[in-house]
């Protein structure tokens, strides 16, 4: 029988969630991810030289498939898998499809078939990783897109994935965390800055938190991230106990 007889409870642990962290170059995305529980980096581009981390250097989609296979076997102690960056992983996926069909570019297959094959393969592998009993963190850079509406134009910050790949990632993750610089002016007119993560939707940047546990803005500090998530979880548990 395939039909469920009970509801599935919300996943309470960060190690069960899929997270997208994106932002400007060298803002601290990889450093933030490196503090995740028993982290393993699938490194698709240079940039981890200053960090002491477990990593698998990946240069092709075939390499990534092999790494995913080993991760799925479960013969390890890692609890969080980090693809840094998912942008480069997507490019490798496109190259893989081109090599497979002996074409120069995915558009060479015509009628959108090549693009569809790339997106399907990309989504297939990410979904497989997301269903594994590990946290999945995806790292991306940011770019500014001009949005035109009937009332005017505005700029929105989004991950640097192509549009269809971006929609795949945004649709599957539990958290979209935009890494940003926040500036404030004090009474002495001095400007101070801090690195932050934005967690709630805005017309000016892509962000979101399906768990509803995070404040709208939080320091780009993994310990404070854990603290905010855990405090909210504790509050939820106490509320449920009182309701019984």
N, C-alpha and C positions, 0 to 999 in steps of 0.2 A: 504494500500500500504506500503510495507516494504522498498522499494528502496528509498534512500535519495534524496532530491531535492536540498540540500545545503551542503556545506562542513562544518565540525565541526571545530571551531577555536581552536588553541592551548590553553591549560589550563594555565592561567597566574599566578595562586596563588599556593604557597607552600601547602596550605591546600587541594589542589586537587591532589597532587602528591603522588606516592608510592616510598619510599626511603629505601635503605638498607645501614645501617651503621655497619661496622665490623672492628675488630682490636683486639689487644692484651688485656689481662685481666687487668682491672682497669686503662685503658688509659683515660677513661672519656666518653665513648659512652652513657651511661645512663644519665649522667649529661647533656651532649649535648642535648639529646632528651627531657629532662625535661623542656627545655626552649621553646619547640614548643608551638604553639598557643593552649590554653585550652587542655592540654595533658592528656590523660588517658592511664595508663600502664596496659596492660594485662601481669602480672608478672608470668612467668613460672619457675622462679628460684629465690633464695634469692639474694640480692645484692643492694636493694634500701633503706637499713636501714639509710643511711646517707642523703637521699633526702626527702624533704617534697613534696610529689606528690599524686595525685589521682591514686589509683591502685586497681586492682582486682587480688588477689592471685589465681593462677590456678594450680591445681595438676593433672588434667586429661583432656583428649580431650572433654569429656562430659561437664566439667566446661567451657571450651573454647567455645563450641557450645552455651551454655546458655548465656554466656557473649556477644557473637556475635549477638545473637537474640535480646538482650536488646539494644545493640548499634544500630542495624538496625531499631528498632522501633522509634528511634529519640527523645525520651522523655528525653532529656538531653542537656547540653550546651557544650559538648566536641566537639572539632574540629579536633583533631589529636589522632589517636589510635596507640599505640606503643606496639608491641609484643616483649618482652624482657625476654628470647631470643627466636628467631624463631627456633634455634637448638633444644631446649627442647620441643617446640611445636610439632616439627616433631616427636620426640621420643614418645610423648604422642599420636600422631596420629597412630603410628605403634602399640603401646600397645592397642589402641582402636580397631583396625582391628583384632588383635590377640584375644582379648576377644570376639569380635563379632563372630568370626569363630571358637572359642574354640581351638586355636592352641598355641604352645609355641613361635613360631617364624614365621614371614611372609613367610619364605622360605618353611615352612612345607606344603603349599598348592601346591607346585610344579609348574614347567614350568613358573616361574616368576609371577604367578597369584597374590600371596600375595603382592609382591613388587608393582605390578601394582595397586592393590586396595589401598595401603597406599598412593602412589603418587597421585592417582586420588582424594582421599578424601582430602589430603593436599592441592592440587591445587584448588579444588572446594571451600573450605572455604576461602583461601587467595584471590581468584578471587572475591568472594562475598564481602569481606571486601574492596577490592580495588575499587569496583564499587560504594560503598557507598559515599555520599557527604562529606567525611572527608579525611584528610591526613592519610596515613598509613606508619608508620615507622617500619622497621624490624631490630632487633639488632642481630648480630651474632659475634662469636669469630673468630679468624683467625688461619690458619695452613699453613705449608709449604708443597707444593707438588713438587716432582721431575718430571720434564717434559723431556722426551727423544725424540730427533729429529734425522734426518739423519746426522746432522752435530755435534751432541753432546747433552749434558744434561745441564739443568739449573733449578733453583728453582723458583717457583712462589707462592706468598702468595694468598690464597683464603679463603672464608668463610668455617667454619667447618661443614657445612651440607654434608650429603652423596651426591654423584655426581648427581644423578637424581633429588633429591630435590633442590640441588644448581642450576641446570639448570632451574628448574621451577621458582625459585626466581629471578635469574638473567634475565630471559626472560620477567618477568612481571614488574620489577621496572623501574622507570624513572631515578633514580640516584643510582649509586653504589659508596659509599664513603668509602675509605680505611683509617682508622685512624692509624697514624704512628708517629714515633719519627724521627725528622729531626735534624741531627747534622751538625754544621758548625764550622770551625776553623778560628779564628780571626788572625789579624796581630801579636798578642802577643802569638800565638800558643795555646791559651786557647780554649777549645771546649765548645760550648754552644748548648743546645738542646731546641727544642720547639715541642709541640704536633700539628700535622697538619692533614688535610684531603686531600687525593689525589683523583682527580675527573676524570682524563683522562685515557684511556686505556694504558696498558703497558704489555710487555711480562713478567715482574717480579711481577706484582700484578694485581688483578681484580679491575677495576674501570671504571666508565663511567657516562656521563651526557647527556641524550637525549635532555634536554632543550638547551644545548650549552651556558648557561649563566654564568657558574662558571669558575674562573681561574683554572689553572692546579693544584695548591697547595694553600690551604687556611688554616688559623689557625683553630684549633679545638675549635672554639668559636662561639656559635650560633648567637650572635649579628653580628659578622663579616660575617657569612654565609648569614644572611638575607640582610645585606648591599650589599654584592657582587651580590646576586640574584636580588635585587631591582634596583641597579644601572644599571645592564644590561637590565632589563625590561624597565626602563625609556628611555634608549638609543634606544631600539627597537621601542618604541612608537613614539619617536621624528622622527626616520627614516621613519616610516610609514606615519606620518603627512606630512613630506616633499615630500613624493612620491605622495601624493594625488594631 
